[in-house]
Every structure is written in structure tokens, then in C-alpha cells.
């Protein structure tokens, strides 16, 4: 019942934090796959493969393959799908993380920032593992994969993940106040990004009047920049590398402020509404 807390050094607190984060990430990964991490990975891989095949067939049927970037057409499709999936899955995971009234928060070491970090890193783990496995199988079974600047392409994927974390944090902070609206807004955002992310288009080939309908979206810029680093024959000059970074930083600050404000005013009755 009574516990004497021993003072800890900065290193000990860091180790304890990382240990708690690790177990929280494992729990989040297992929870997303019906308490099975392998099923979670396989489910996500199947979703990615279905997306790639569906868009590949759609491009073939519509006869717009010629508008794509010169190079491996399937890699062109996957470059958009991978960033899109990483972003949208992260938004869903973070916005659905456990809030201040969750039963897990009754355990002393646990807090909302650990829950948010666990949701974010579990989404990143699953998406990166899916990306590596799918690209490896494509490289071995179909044709060798050549990426012009793999490090920068991976950085773009990470920016897509971080922007998903930022948007998810804003939604999570607003969720206790407007649970119905936030749930609807999250769903609409993810559905709108099916088109607004620009994964089906090449920004350089779009007319200006169409570009205005997509340029507001950070994910559109991230996908186009990813393709610029993936293909040696493509140089994106209608999108910005820094715009999504600036928007992401601004949303993270807003999300942190909102989460702090919400946590200080948490009420047990919210768990019945959320």
C-alpha cells in the first residue's frame, strides 16, 4: 500500500521511460492485430497489396499509364501508396490513443504522452516493416528495385508519418470536447485523402487550376517529393519539401497545447461520451 520512492538519476529515468514506451508499443501492436503482432503485420500487408493492385488495374483500364513517371510503373504506384498508408494509419492510431480518463492512466508510470508515443511508434513499426517486406518480395520475385536516393525517400516517408502524428494529436486533444465531430472529421479526412493526397497524379503534369485544389494538403507535397527522390527522371518543381515540415511543426505545437489543456480538465464522465 505504501511505497518509498527512491531518487533516480537522469539516466535511470530515461531507461525507465524507454522500457515503459517499449511495452506500450508492443501492447499497441498486438492490440491492432487481435492480440497477435503477426496477424497485424499480415493484415496491413494485405491492405497495402490490395491498394497497389487496385490502383495498378485502374491505371491500366483507364489508359492513363503514360502520364506516370518514366521508370518502374509499379514502383510509381507503391511510392504513393506507402506514404499514404503510413500517414492515414498513423492519424487513425494516434487519434484513437488512450486519453486521460482511460483505465490505463490509473497506473502510476503511465501517462497520455506515453500512450500517444506508443500509438505513433506502433504505426511506424508496422508500416516500415510492411514497406520493407513488400519491396523485398517485389525485388526478388518481379524485378530489381532501384531507388535513386533511398535515404531521402525514407526521410519523406518519415515526414509523412510525423505529419500523421501531428494531425492525430490535434484530433485526440479535441476528442473529449467534441467526440462525435472528431470521429466524423477523422473519417472524412482519411477518405478525402484517397484523392487529395495526389497519389494517383504527377504534380508536374497537372494544370495550375487543378494544382490549387491539392496544394493545401501536406501529404500531396510529401508524396510528390518522395517520387522525386525515388526516380532519377523526375524533378518535382510544383511542390515544396519544407511546406509539410512547417505545417507538421505547427500542428504538433497546437496538439501539445491542446493535449495539456484537455488533460488538466479531464473528467471521468468523458469516458462515457468518447
Secondary structure, 3 states (H helix, E strand, C coil): CCCCCCCCCHHHHHHHHHHHHHHHHHHHHHHHCCCCHHHHHHHHHHHHHHHHHHHHHHHHHHCCHHHCCCCCHHHHHHHHHHHHHHHHHHHHHHHCCCCCCCHHHHCCCCCHHHHHHHHHHHHHHHHHHHHHHHHHHHHHHHCCCCCCCHHHHHHHHHHHHHHHHHHHHHHHHHHCCCHHHHHHHHHHHHHHHHHHCCCCCCHHHCCHHHHHHHCCCHHHHHHHHHHHHHCCCCCCCCCCHHHHHHHHHHHHHHHHHHHHHHHHCCCCCHHHHC
